[in-house]
Amino acid sequence: MKVFPVGTKVFLRDDIPATIKSILIKSEDCVGYECSWFNGRERKLEWFSDYEFSCDNINKSIIGFKKT
């Protein structure tokens, strides 16, 4: 499985710059990304799917788990 690494800079809707803070793997084909951004002085934190943001760095990290 490939995911965007924590710390990746992304752009949310309306070109809002944000940073991936954590990753949630729900299933083999469903990954959530918790993103952080500032709205004025207020820091926002919300979950997004990878199709809800854009990223200049398209390099994803490979992660995997051994099946037993």
PDB file with one MODEL, atoms N, CA, C and O in Angstrom:
MODEL        1
ATOM      1  N   MET A   1       0.848  -1.172   0.000  1.00  0.00           N
ATOM      2  CA  MET A   1       0.000   0.000   0.000  1.00  0.00           C
ATOM      3  C   MET A   1       0.895   1.237   0.000  1.00  0.00           C
ATOM      4  O   MET A   1       1.942   1.258   0.647  1.00  0.00           O
ATOM      5  N   LYS A   2       0.469   2.273  -0.736  1.00  0.00           N
ATOM      6  CA  LYS A   2       1.213   3.529  -0.775  1.00  0.00           C
ATOM      7  C   LYS A   2       0.367   4.630  -0.139  1.00  0.00           C
ATOM      8  O   LYS A   2      -0.831   4.739  -0.401  1.00  0.00           O
ATOM      9  N   VAL A   3       1.007   5.439   0.696  1.00  0.00           N
ATOM     10  CA  VAL A   3       0.312   6.550   1.367  1.00  0.00           C
ATOM     11  C   VAL A   3       1.205   7.787   1.345  1.00  0.00           C
ATOM     12  O   VAL A   3       2.427   7.687   1.234  1.00  0.00           O
ATOM     13  N   PHE A   4       0.569   8.963   1.454  1.00  0.00           N
ATOM     14  CA  PHE A   4       1.335  10.187   1.627  1.00  0.00           C
ATOM     15  C   PHE A   4       1.897  10.184   3.052  1.00  0.00           C
ATOM     16  O   PHE A   4       1.152   9.907   3.993  1.00  0.00           O
ATOM     17  N   PRO A   5       3.176  10.480   3.237  1.00  0.00           N
ATOM     18  CA  PRO A   5       3.760  10.455   4.581  1.00  0.00           C
ATOM     19  C   PRO A   5       3.293  11.630   5.450  1.00  0.00           C
ATOM     20  O   PRO A   5       2.923  12.689   4.943  1.00  0.00           O
ATOM     21  N   VAL A   6       3.319  11.416   6.755  1.00  0.00           N
ATOM     22  CA  VAL A   6       3.060  12.493   7.715  1.00  0.00           C
ATOM     23  C   VAL A   6       4.063  13.610   7.458  1.00  0.00           C
ATOM     24  O   VAL A   6       5.246  13.356   7.228  1.00  0.00           O
ATOM     25  N   GLY A   7       3.581  14.842   7.499  1.00  0.00           N
ATOM     26  CA  GLY A   7       4.438  15.996   7.246  1.00  0.00           C
ATOM     27  C   GLY A   7       4.350  16.514   5.818  1.00  0.00           C
ATOM     28  O   GLY A   7       4.891  17.577   5.512  1.00  0.00           O
ATOM     29  N   THR A   8       3.664  15.765   4.926  1.00  0.00           N
ATOM     30  CA  THR A   8       3.514  16.198   3.542  1.00  0.00           C
ATOM     31  C   THR A   8       2.678  17.470   3.468  1.00  0.00           C
ATOM     32  O   THR A   8       1.638  17.574   4.118  1.00  0.00           O
ATOM     33  N   LYS A   9       3.128  18.423   2.686  1.00  0.00           N
ATOM     34  CA  LYS A   9       2.395  19.674   2.466  1.00  0.00           C
ATOM     35  C   LYS A   9       1.375  19.441   1.355  1.00  0.00           C
ATOM     36  O   LYS A   9       1.723  18.950   0.281  1.00  0.00           O
ATOM     37  N   VAL A  10       0.113  19.794   1.612  1.00  0.00           N
ATOM     38  CA  VAL A  10      -0.961  19.603   0.647  1.00  0.00           C
ATOM     39  C   VAL A  10      -1.766  20.896   0.508  1.00  0.00           C
ATOM     40  O   VAL A  10      -1.569  21.850   1.260  1.00  0.00           O
ATOM     41  N   PHE A  11      -2.667  20.907  -0.457  1.00  0.00           N
ATOM     42  CA  PHE A  11      -3.578  22.036  -0.645  1.00  0.00           C
ATOM     43  C   PHE A  11      -5.008  21.521  -0.580  1.00  0.00           C
ATOM     44  O   PHE A  11      -5.408  20.668  -1.372  1.00  0.00           O
ATOM     45  N   LEU A  12      -5.773  22.048   0.372  1.00  0.00           N
ATOM     46  CA  LEU A  12      -7.175  21.686   0.503  1.00  0.00           C
ATOM     47  C   LEU A  12      -7.991  22.479  -0.503  1.00  0.00           C
ATOM     48  O   LEU A  12      -7.446  23.306  -1.234  1.00  0.00           O
ATOM     49  N   ARG A  13      -9.274  22.234  -0.542  1.00  0.00           N
ATOM     50  CA  ARG A  13     -10.134  22.992  -1.451  1.00  0.00           C
ATOM     51  C   ARG A  13      -9.867  24.482  -1.320  1.00  0.00           C
ATOM     52  O   ARG A  13      -9.506  24.956  -0.243  1.00  0.00           O
ATOM     53  N   ASP A  14     -10.035  25.203  -2.373  1.00  0.00           N
ATOM     54  CA  ASP A  14      -9.757  26.645  -2.424  1.00  0.00           C
ATOM     55  C   ASP A  14      -8.286  26.963  -2.191  1.00  0.00           C
ATOM     56  O   ASP A  14      -7.955  28.069  -1.764  1.00  0.00           O
ATOM     57  N   ASP A  15      -7.392  26.003  -2.468  1.00  0.00           N
ATOM     58  CA  ASP A  15      -5.936  26.213  -2.357  1.00  0.00           C
ATOM     59  C   ASP A  15      -5.479  26.624  -0.968  1.00  0.00           C
ATOM     60  O   ASP A  15      -4.590  27.465  -0.837  1.00  0.00           O
ATOM     61  N   ILE A  16      -6.068  26.050   0.066  1.00  0.00           N
ATOM     62  CA  ILE A  16      -5.653  26.316   1.447  1.00  0.00           C
ATOM     63  C   ILE A  16      -4.464  25.410   1.764  1.00  0.00           C
ATOM     64  O   ILE A  16      -4.595  24.188   1.693  1.00  0.00           O
ATOM     65  N   PRO A  17      -3.293  25.987   2.117  1.00  0.00           N
ATOM     66  CA  PRO A  17      -2.143  25.141   2.453  1.00  0.00           C
ATOM     67  C   PRO A  17      -2.353  24.434   3.792  1.00  0.00           C
ATOM     68  O   PRO A  17      -2.808  25.035   4.765  1.00  0.00           O
ATOM     69  N   ALA A  18      -2.013  23.151   3.819  1.00  0.00           N
ATOM     70  CA  ALA A  18      -2.182  22.340   5.031  1.00  0.00           C
ATOM     71  C   ALA A  18      -1.052  21.323   5.107  1.00  0.00           C
ATOM     72  O   ALA A  18      -0.268  21.173   4.170  1.00  0.00           O
ATOM     73  N   THR A  19      -0.980  20.628   6.236  1.00  0.00           N
ATOM     74  CA  THR A  19       0.042  19.602   6.471  1.00  0.00           C
ATOM     75  C   THR A  19      -0.638  18.337   6.976  1.00  0.00           C
ATOM     76  O   THR A  19      -1.512  18.402   7.840  1.00  0.00           O
ATOM     77  N   ILE A  20      -0.237  17.179   6.436  1.00  0.00           N
ATOM     78  CA  ILE A  20      -0.755  15.905   6.930  1.00  0.00           C
ATOM     79  C   ILE A  20      -0.142  15.631   8.297  1.00  0.00           C
ATOM     80  O   ILE A  20       1.080  15.602   8.442  1.00  0.00           O
ATOM     81  N   LYS A  21      -0.997  15.430   9.302  1.00  0.00           N
ATOM     82  CA  LYS A  21      -0.543  15.203  10.673  1.00  0.00           C
ATOM     83  C   LYS A  21      -0.628  13.740  11.086  1.00  0.00           C
ATOM     84  O   LYS A  21       0.177  13.282  11.898  1.00  0.00           O
ATOM     85  N   SER A  22      -1.597  12.994  10.538  1.00  0.00           N
ATOM     86  CA  SER A  22      -1.704  11.574  10.858  1.00  0.00           C
ATOM     87  C   SER A  22      -2.451  10.850   9.751  1.00  0.00           C
ATOM     88  O   SER A  22      -3.118  11.469   8.922  1.00  0.00           O
ATOM     89  N   ILE A  23      -2.328   9.529   9.750  1.00  0.00           N
ATOM     90  CA  ILE A  23      -2.919   8.684   8.717  1.00  0.00           C
ATOM     91  C   ILE A  23      -3.739   7.599   9.394  1.00  0.00           C
ATOM     92  O   ILE A  23      -3.319   7.023  10.398  1.00  0.00           O
ATOM     93  N   LEU A  24      -4.919   7.323   8.833  1.00  0.00           N
ATOM     94  CA  LEU A  24      -5.781   6.264   9.341  1.00  0.00           C
ATOM     95  C   LEU A  24      -6.062   5.294   8.205  1.00  0.00           C
ATOM     96  O   LEU A  24      -6.660   5.672   7.198  1.00  0.00           O
ATOM     97  N   ILE A  25      -5.636   4.052   8.359  1.00  0.00           N
ATOM     98  CA  ILE A  25      -5.891   3.032   7.352  1.00  0.00           C
ATOM     99  C   ILE A  25      -7.150   2.294   7.774  1.00  0.00           C
ATOM    100  O   ILE A  25      -7.155   1.553   8.757  1.00  0.00           O
ATOM    101  N   LYS A  26      -8.231   2.510   7.006  1.00  0.00           N
ATOM    102  CA  LYS A  26      -9.525   1.911   7.334  1.00  0.00           C
ATOM    103  C   LYS A  26      -9.664   0.531   6.701  1.00  0.00           C
ATOM    104  O   LYS A  26     -10.246  -0.377   7.294  1.00  0.00           O
ATOM    105  N   SER A  27      -9.129   0.381   5.501  1.00  0.00           N
ATOM    106  CA  SER A  27      -9.127  -0.898   4.798  1.00  0.00           C
ATOM    107  C   SER A  27      -8.078  -0.816   3.693  1.00  0.00           C
ATOM    108  O   SER A  27      -7.381   0.192   3.576  1.00  0.00           O
ATOM    109  N   GLU A  28      -7.964  -1.851   2.895  1.00  0.00           N
ATOM    110  CA  GLU A  28      -6.949  -1.871   1.841  1.00  0.00           C
ATOM    111  C   GLU A  28      -7.104  -0.741   0.837  1.00  0.00           C
ATOM    112  O   GLU A  28      -6.116  -0.294   0.254  1.00  0.00           O
ATOM    113  N   ASP A  29      -8.326  -0.273   0.627  1.00  0.00           N
ATOM    114  CA  ASP A  29      -8.556   0.763  -0.374  1.00  0.00           C
ATOM    115  C   ASP A  29      -9.153   2.045   0.219  1.00  0.00           C
ATOM    116  O   ASP A  29      -9.712   2.863  -0.512  1.00  0.00           O
ATOM    117  N   CYS A  30      -9.037   2.218   1.520  1.00  0.00           N
ATOM    118  CA  CYS A  30      -9.621   3.400   2.161  1.00  0.00           C
ATOM    119  C   CYS A  30      -8.659   3.957   3.216  1.00  0.00           C
ATOM    120  O   CYS A  30      -8.502   3.385   4.295  1.00  0.00           O
ATOM    121  N   VAL A  31      -8.017   5.091   2.882  1.00  0.00           N
ATOM    122  CA  VAL A  31      -7.057   5.721   3.774  1.00  0.00           C
ATOM    123  C   VAL A  31      -7.537   7.139   4.081  1.00  0.00           C
ATOM    124  O   VAL A  31      -7.941   7.869   3.177  1.00  0.00           O
ATOM    125  N   GLY A  32      -7.493   7.523   5.346  1.00  0.00           N
ATOM    126  CA  GLY A  32      -7.846   8.882   5.744  1.00  0.00           C
ATOM    127  C   GLY A  32      -6.602   9.638   6.177  1.00  0.00           C
ATOM    128  O   GLY A  32      -5.666   9.061   6.731  1.00  0.00           O
ATOM    129  N   TYR A  33      -6.609  10.942   5.914  1.00  0.00           N
ATOM    130  CA  TYR A  33      -5.482  11.800   6.274  1.00  0.00           C
ATOM    131  C   TYR A  33      -5.989  12.939   7.153  1.00  0.00           C
ATOM    132  O   TYR A  33      -6.882  13.687   6.756  1.00  0.00           O
ATOM    133  N   GLU A  34      -5.415  13.067   8.345  1.00  0.00           N
ATOM    134  CA  GLU A  34      -5.764  14.184   9.215  1.00  0.00           C
ATOM    135  C   GLU A  34      -4.857  15.350   8.846  1.00  0.00           C
ATOM    136  O   GLU A  34      -3.634  15.257   8.943  1.00  0.00           O
ATOM    137  N   CYS A  35      -5.473  16.448   8.420  1.00  0.00           N
ATOM    138  CA  CYS A  35      -4.723  17.613   7.959  1.00  0.00           C
ATOM    139  C   CYS A  35      -4.927  18.786   8.906  1.00  0.00           C
ATOM    140  O   CYS A  35      -5.992  18.950   9.502  1.00  0.00           O
ATOM    141  N   SER A  36      -3.893  19.588   9.028  1.00  0.00           N
ATOM    142  CA  SER A  36      -3.896  20.762   9.892  1.00  0.00           C
ATOM    143  C   SER A  36      -3.614  21.999   9.048  1.00  0.00           C
ATOM    144  O   SER A  36      -2.764  21.970   8.158  1.00  0.00           O
ATOM    145  N   TRP A  37      -4.333  23.092   9.332  1.00  0.00           N
ATOM    146  CA  TRP A  37      -4.112  24.369   8.648  1.00  0.00           C
ATOM    147  C   TRP A  37      -4.570  25.494   9.555  1.00  0.00           C
ATOM    148  O   TRP A  37      -5.239  25.259  10.561  1.00  0.00           O
ATOM    149  N   PHE A  38      -4.210  26.709   9.198  1.00  0.00           N
ATOM    150  CA  PHE A  38      -4.590  27.880   9.976  1.00  0.00           C
ATOM    151  C   PHE A  38      -5.654  28.678   9.241  1.00  0.00           C
ATOM    152  O   PHE A  38      -5.564  28.898   8.033  1.00  0.00           O
ATOM    153  N   ASN A  39      -6.668  29.109   9.995  1.00  0.00           N
ATOM    154  CA  ASN A  39      -7.695  30.010   9.505  1.00  0.00           C
ATOM    155  C   ASN A  39      -7.573  31.267  10.357  1.00  0.00           C
ATOM    156  O   ASN A  39      -8.174  31.365  11.427  1.00  0.00           O
ATOM    157  N   GLY A  40      -6.788  32.227   9.870  1.00  0.00           N
ATOM    158  CA  GLY A  40      -6.437  33.378  10.703  1.00  0.00           C
ATOM    159  C   GLY A  40      -5.502  32.905  11.795  1.00  0.00           C
ATOM    160  O   GLY A  40      -4.448  32.340  11.503  1.00  0.00           O
ATOM    161  N   ARG A  41      -5.868  33.126  13.054  1.00  0.00           N
ATOM    162  CA  ARG A  41      -5.058  32.649  14.188  1.00  0.00           C
ATOM    163  C   ARG A  41      -5.515  31.300  14.714  1.00  0.00           C
ATOM    164  O   ARG A  41      -4.886  30.722  15.600  1.00  0.00           O
ATOM    165  N   GLU A  42      -6.612  30.805  14.164  1.00  0.00           N
ATOM    166  CA  GLU A  42      -7.182  29.546  14.643  1.00  0.00           C
ATOM    167  C   GLU A  42      -6.636  28.364  13.839  1.00  0.00           C
ATOM    168  O   GLU A  42      -6.649  28.373  12.608  1.00  0.00           O
ATOM    169  N   ARG A  43      -6.158  27.349  14.560  1.00  0.00           N
ATOM    170  CA  ARG A  43      -5.639  26.138  13.915  1.00  0.00           C
ATOM    171  C   ARG A  43      -6.784  25.151  13.752  1.00  0.00           C
ATOM    172  O   ARG A  43      -7.510  24.869  14.705  1.00  0.00           O
ATOM    173  N   LYS A  44      -6.943  24.630  12.546  1.00  0.00           N
ATOM    174  CA  LYS A  44      -7.995  23.666  12.229  1.00  0.00           C
ATOM    175  C   LYS A  44      -7.372  22.294  12.027  1.00  0.00           C
ATOM    176  O   LYS A  44      -6.220  22.185  11.610  1.00  0.00           O
ATOM    177  N   LEU A  45      -8.132  21.254  12.323  1.00  0.00           N
ATOM    178  CA  LEU A  45      -7.690  19.870  12.175  1.00  0.00           C
ATOM    179  C   LEU A  45      -8.897  19.063  11.708  1.00  0.00           C
ATOM    180  O   LEU A  45      -9.935  19.055  12.369  1.00  0.00           O
ATOM    181  N   GLU A  46      -8.762  18.381  10.562  1.00  0.00           N
ATOM    182  CA  GLU A  46      -9.898  17.648  10.003  1.00  0.00           C
ATOM    183  C   GLU A  46      -9.401  16.486   9.156  1.00  0.00           C
ATOM    184  O   GLU A  46      -8.276  16.511   8.657  1.00  0.00           O
ATOM    185  N   TRP A  47     -10.251  15.457   8.994  1.00  0.00           N
ATOM    186  CA  TRP A  47      -9.911  14.278   8.207  1.00  0.00           C
ATOM    187  C   TRP A  47     -10.353  14.441   6.762  1.00  0.00           C
ATOM    188  O   TRP A  47     -11.429  14.973   6.488  1.00  0.00           O
ATOM    189  N   PHE A  48      -9.501  13.974   5.823  1.00  0.00           N
ATOM    190  CA  PHE A  48      -9.778  14.047   4.391  1.00  0.00           C
ATOM    191  C   PHE A  48      -9.366  12.746   3.724  1.00  0.00           C
ATOM    192  O   PHE A  48      -8.501  12.029   4.227  1.00  0.00           O
ATOM    193  N   SER A  49      -9.984  12.443   2.595  1.00  0.00           N
ATOM    194  CA  SER A  49      -9.528  11.373   1.714  1.00  0.00           C
ATOM    195  C   SER A  49      -8.544  11.984   0.728  1.00  0.00           C
ATOM    196  O   SER A  49      -8.536  13.200   0.540  1.00  0.00           O
ATOM    197  N   ASP A  50      -7.716  11.162   0.096  1.00  0.00           N
ATOM    198  CA  ASP A  50      -6.689  11.714  -0.796  1.00  0.00           C
ATOM    199  C   ASP A  50      -7.267  12.418  -2.025  1.00  0.00           C
ATOM    200  O   ASP A  50      -6.567  13.216  -2.649  1.00  0.00           O
ATOM    201  N   TYR A  51      -8.503  12.151  -2.385  1.00  0.00           N
ATOM    202  CA  TYR A  51      -9.106  12.860  -3.516  1.00  0.00           C
ATOM    203  C   TYR A  51      -9.649  14.238  -3.124  1.00  0.00           C
ATOM    204  O   TYR A  51     -10.111  14.986  -3.985  1.00  0.00           O
ATOM    205  N   GLU A  52      -9.597  14.578  -1.827  1.00  0.00           N
ATOM    206  CA  GLU A  52     -10.104  15.868  -1.355  1.00  0.00           C
ATOM    207  C   GLU A  52      -9.015  16.929  -1.217  1.00  0.00           C
ATOM    208  O   GLU A  52      -9.298  18.055  -0.808  1.00  0.00           O
ATOM    209  N   PHE A  53      -7.772  16.580  -1.556  1.00  0.00           N
ATOM    210  CA  PHE A  53      -6.686  17.557  -1.526  1.00  0.00           C
ATOM    211  C   PHE A  53      -5.753  17.314  -2.695  1.00  0.00           C
ATOM    212  O   PHE A  53      -5.774  16.252  -3.319  1.00  0.00           O
ATOM    213  N   SER A  54      -4.934  18.316  -2.982  1.00  0.00           N
ATOM    214  CA  SER A  54      -3.919  18.156  -4.027  1.00  0.00           C
ATOM    215  C   SER A  54      -2.548  18.278  -3.378  1.00  0.00           C
ATOM    216  O   SER A  54      -2.401  18.805  -2.275  1.00  0.00           O
ATOM    217  N   CYS A  55      -1.554  17.775  -4.093  1.00  0.00           N
ATOM    218  CA  CYS A  55      -0.209  17.725  -3.529  1.00  0.00           C
ATOM    219  C   CYS A  55       0.813  17.861  -4.648  1.00  0.00           C
ATOM    220  O   CYS A  55       0.741  17.154  -5.654  1.00  0.00           O
ATOM    221  N   ASP A  56       1.774  18.781  -4.469  1.00  0.00           N
ATOM    222  CA  ASP A  56       2.852  18.928  -5.450  1.00  0.00           C
ATOM    223  C   ASP A  56       3.785  17.718  -5.408  1.00  0.00           C
ATOM    224  O   ASP A  56       4.302  17.287  -6.438  1.00  0.00           O
ATOM    225  N   ASN A  57       3.993  17.178  -4.208  1.00  0.00           N
ATOM    226  CA  ASN A  57       4.867  16.018  -4.015  1.00  0.00           C
ATOM    227  C   ASN A  57       4.014  14.759  -4.152  1.00  0.00           C
ATOM    228  O   ASN A  57       3.282  14.389  -3.234  1.00  0.00           O
ATOM    229  N   ILE A  58       4.119  14.109  -5.309  1.00  0.00           N
ATOM    230  CA  ILE A  58       3.290  12.928  -5.524  1.00  0.00           C
ATOM    231  C   ILE A  58       3.979  11.643  -5.064  1.00  0.00           C
ATOM    232  O   ILE A  58       3.476  10.548  -5.313  1.00  0.00           O
ATOM    233  N   ASN A  59       5.118  11.772  -4.400  1.00  0.00           N
ATOM    234  CA  ASN A  59       5.832  10.594  -3.902  1.00  0.00           C
ATOM    235  C   ASN A  59       5.143  10.066  -2.654  1.00  0.00           C
ATOM    236  O   ASN A  59       5.096  10.729  -1.618  1.00  0.00           O
ATOM    237  N   LYS A  60       4.622   8.880  -2.777  1.00  0.00           N
ATOM    238  CA  LYS A  60       3.988   8.228  -1.630  1.00  0.00           C
ATOM    239  C   LYS A  60       4.971   7.236  -1.021  1.00  0.00           C
ATOM    240  O   LYS A  60       5.855   6.722  -1.706  1.00  0.00           O
ATOM    241  N   SER A  61       4.807   6.977   0.258  1.00  0.00           N
ATOM    242  CA  SER A  61       5.637   5.990   0.939  1.00  0.00           C
ATOM    243  C   SER A  61       4.951   4.630   0.873  1.00  0.00           C
ATOM    244  O   SER A  61       3.728   4.527   0.966  1.00  0.00           O
ATOM    245  N   ILE A  62       5.751   3.610   0.713  1.00  0.00           N
ATOM    246  CA  ILE A  62       5.212   2.252   0.692  1.00  0.00           C
ATOM    247  C   ILE A  62       5.191   1.715   2.118  1.00  0.00           C
ATOM    248  O   ILE A  62       6.199   1.747   2.823  1.00  0.00           O
ATOM    249  N   ILE A  63       4.028   1.221   2.529  1.00  0.00           N
ATOM    250  CA  ILE A  63       3.937   0.563   3.835  1.00  0.00           C
ATOM    251  C   ILE A  63       3.352  -0.818   3.597  1.00  0.00           C
ATOM    252  O   ILE A  63       2.686  -1.044   2.587  1.00  0.00           O
ATOM    253  N   GLY A  64       3.588  -1.719   4.494  1.00  0.00           N
ATOM    254  CA  GLY A  64       3.048  -3.050   4.296  1.00  0.00           C
ATOM    255  C   GLY A  64       2.971  -3.829   5.595  1.00  0.00           C
ATOM    256  O   GLY A  64       3.596  -3.481   6.597  1.00  0.00           O
ATOM    257  N   PHE A  65       2.208  -4.863   5.548  1.00  0.00           N
ATOM    258  CA  PHE A  65       2.015  -5.724   6.691  1.00  0.00           C
ATOM    259  C   PHE A  65       2.150  -7.164   6.214  1.00  0.00           C
ATOM    260  O   PHE A  65       1.700  -7.507   5.121  1.00  0.00           O
ATOM    261  N   LYS A  66       2.766  -7.996   7.027  1.00  0.00           N
ATOM    262  CA  LYS A  66       2.901  -9.412   6.675  1.00  0.00           C
ATOM    263  C   LYS A  66       1.602 -10.135   6.965  1.00  0.00           C
ATOM    264  O   LYS A  66       1.017  -9.990   8.039  1.00  0.00           O
ATOM    265  N   LYS A  67       1.157 -10.919   5.988  1.00  0.00           N
ATOM    266  CA  LYS A  67      -0.014 -11.757   6.204  1.00  0.00           C
ATOM    267  C   LYS A  67       0.476 -13.091   6.740  1.00  0.00           C
ATOM    268  O   LYS A  67       1.425 -13.668   6.210  1.00  0.00           O
ATOM    269  N   THR A  68      -0.168 -13.580   7.788  1.00  0.00           N
ATOM    270  CA  THR A  68       0.246 -14.872   8.351  1.00  0.00           C
ATOM    271  C   THR A  68      -0.806 -15.909   8.158  1.00  0.00           C
ATOM    272  O   THR A  68      -0.626 -17.055   8.570  1.00  0.00           O
TER     273      THR A  68
ENDMDL
END
